[in-house]
Amino acid sequence: MSASTGAVRRRRTFFAVGWAVILLAVVVPPLVVGPAFARSGVLGLPGLVALLGSIGLLEAATARRRSVRMAGGVVRARTWSGEREVDLRDLAVVRAWQAVSRDRLETIVSLTDRSGGWVVLITDDERRQLIADAVRRHGAGYVSPWAEGLLRLTPTRWYAAGGRVLGFVCVMIAPFPVGILLAAAAAQR
């Protein structure tokens, strides 16, 4: 087993356990309490657990800003869930989105290479340019339309930036109602 295979296995195990814990935290309390849970005011708690849990899992895959090293076409970074390494010359999937920070919009790029390495980076202009150059030179299996615009690989319409932020907010908020609906369904059983 190579180091890359071991890292991919650890990452998949980490996320499988993480999603299982979130699902159990959302479904078990209503199953134990029963229909009274659905009528109570605590129905929002499973939604909150689903929301915060999914944000925590995304944060666990995001590279710490000071740990990112880009050299020789390879990105190395440290995340909560361990060391990550992605080969920019062999990219399989490139996704990007923007998130609202305290005082600005931050561009977040998710890179996956063909060997299964995966990392999420909060990028500055220099890193964004390095990733865009790697995509231009070596290609990628799939580059999302948002990534094409945010990496400046294709021109973007003025309204696309607002749409990207709105879409990201909707995706990040979606676990809240899903958690509530799952809990309500489990409480009715």
C-alpha positions in Angstrom: 0.0 0.0 0.0 1.5 3.3 -1.0 1.5 6.5 1.1 -1.1 8.0 -1.2 -3.4 4.9 -0.9 -3.1 5.0 2.8 -3.9 8.8 2.9 -7.0 8.2 0.7 -8.2 5.4 3.0 -7.7 7.4 6.1 -9.6 10.4 4.6 -12.5 8.2 3.5 -12.6 6.6 6.9 -12.5 10.0 8.7 -15.4 11.3 6.6 -17.5 8.1 6.8 -17.2 8.1 10.6 -18.0 11.9 10.6 -21.1 11.6 8.5 -22.2 8.5 10.6 -21.9 10.5 13.8 -23.8 13.4 12.4 -26.6 11.1 11.2 -26.8 9.3 14.5 -26.9 12.6 16.4 -29.8 13.7 14.2 -31.8 10.5 14.1 -31.3 8.8 17.5 -32.8 11.4 19.9 -36.2 11.5 18.0 -36.3 7.7 17.8 -35.7 7.5 21.5 -38.2 10.2 22.5 -40.8 9.4 19.8 -43.7 11.6 18.5 -43.4 14.0 21.4 -40.0 15.1 20.0 -41.7 16.3 16.8 -44.1 18.4 18.8 -41.5 19.9 21.1 -39.4 23.0 20.6 -36.2 21.2 20.3 -36.8 20.0 16.8 -34.4 22.7 15.6 -31.5 21.0 17.4 -31.0 18.2 15.0 -31.0 20.7 12.2 -28.3 22.7 14.0 -26.3 19.5 14.6 -26.5 18.7 10.9 -25.5 22.3 9.9 -22.6 22.6 12.3 -21.4 19.0 11.6 -21.2 19.5 7.9 -19.4 22.8 8.4 -17.0 21.0 10.7 -16.3 18.3 8.2 -15.6 20.9 5.5 -13.3 22.7 7.9 -11.5 19.4 8.7 -10.6 19.1 5.0 -9.5 22.7 4.6 -5.8 23.3 4.7 -4.4 25.5 7.4 -3.2 28.7 5.7 0.4 28.6 6.9 0.9 24.9 6.2 0.3 25.1 2.4 3.4 24.5 0.3 3.3 24.6 -3.5 6.6 23.4 -5.1 7.4 21.3 -8.1 3.8 21.0 -9.2 2.7 19.5 -5.9 0.6 21.0 -3.2 1.3 19.8 0.3 -0.8 21.0 3.2 -1.8 20.1 6.7 -5.5 19.7 7.7 -7.3 18.6 10.8 -7.7 15.2 9.3 -4.0 14.8 8.4 -1.4 15.7 5.8 -2.6 16.2 2.2 -0.8 16.1 -1.1 -2.1 16.9 -4.5 -0.2 16.7 -7.8 -1.1 19.8 -9.9 0.1 18.1 -13.1 -2.4 15.3 -12.7 -5.6 17.0 -11.6 -8.9 15.1 -11.9 -11.4 17.6 -10.4 -11.1 21.3 -9.7 -14.0 23.1 -7.9 -14.1 26.6 -6.5 -16.5 28.8 -4.6 -16.5 32.0 -2.6 -17.4 32.4 1.0 -18.1 35.5 3.0 -15.4 36.1 5.6 -15.4 38.7 8.3 -14.3 41.5 6.0 -14.1 40.1 2.5 -14.9 37.3 0.1 -12.6 34.4 0.2 -12.0 32.1 -2.7 -11.9 28.4 -1.7 -10.6 25.8 -4.2 -11.0 22.1 -3.9 -8.4 20.0 -5.8 -8.5 16.3 -6.4 -5.8 14.5 -8.4 -6.1 11.2 -10.2 -4.4 9.2 -7.4 -7.2 10.3 -5.0 -5.3 13.1 -3.2 -7.7 15.9 -2.1 -7.3 19.2 -0.4 -9.4 22.3 0.1 -7.4 25.6 0.0 -8.4 29.1 0.9 -6.5 30.9 -1.8 -5.0 34.3 -2.4 -4.3 35.8 -5.8 -0.9 34.1 -6.1 -2.1 30.6 -5.3 -5.2 31.1 -7.5 -2.8 32.0 -10.4 -0.6 28.9 -9.8 -3.6 26.6 -9.9 -5.0 28.3 -13.0 -1.6 28.0 -14.7 -1.5 24.3 -13.8 -5.0 23.8 -15.3 -4.0 25.6 -18.5 -0.8 23.6 -18.9 -1.8 20.1 -17.8 -5.6 20.2 -18.0 -8.0 18.6 -15.5 -10.6 15.9 -15.8 -13.3 18.3 -14.7 -13.2 22.0 -13.9 -16.5 23.3 -12.5 -18.0 26.4 -14.1 -17.6 28.3 -10.9 -13.9 27.3 -10.8 -13.4 28.5 -14.4 -14.7 31.9 -13.5 -13.0 32.2 -10.1 -9.6 31.1 -11.5 -10.1 33.4 -14.4 -10.0 30.7 -17.0 -13.0 32.0 -18.8 -14.7 35.5 -18.6 -17.4 35.9 -16.0 -20.5 38.0 -16.2 -21.0 40.6 -13.5 -23.9 38.9 -11.9 -22.2 35.5 -11.6 -20.2 36.5 -8.5 -23.4 37.2 -6.5 -25.0 34.0 -7.8 -21.9 32.0 -6.6 -22.1 33.5 -3.1 -25.9 32.9 -2.9 -25.5 29.3 -4.2 -22.8 28.6 -1.6 -24.9 30.1 1.2 -27.9 27.9 0.1 -25.7 24.8 0.0 -24.2 25.5 3.4 -27.6 26.2 5.0 -29.3 23.1 3.4 -28.3 20.6 6.1 -30.4 22.6 8.7 -33.8 21.8 7.2 -32.7 18.4 6.1 -31.7 17.6 9.7 -35.1 18.9 11.0 -37.0 16.8 8.4 -35.0 13.7 9.2 -35.6 14.1 12.9 -39.3 14.8 12.4 -39.6 11.6 10.2 -37.7 9.6 12.8 -39.9 10.9 15.7 -43.1 9.7 13.9 -41.9 6.1 13.7 
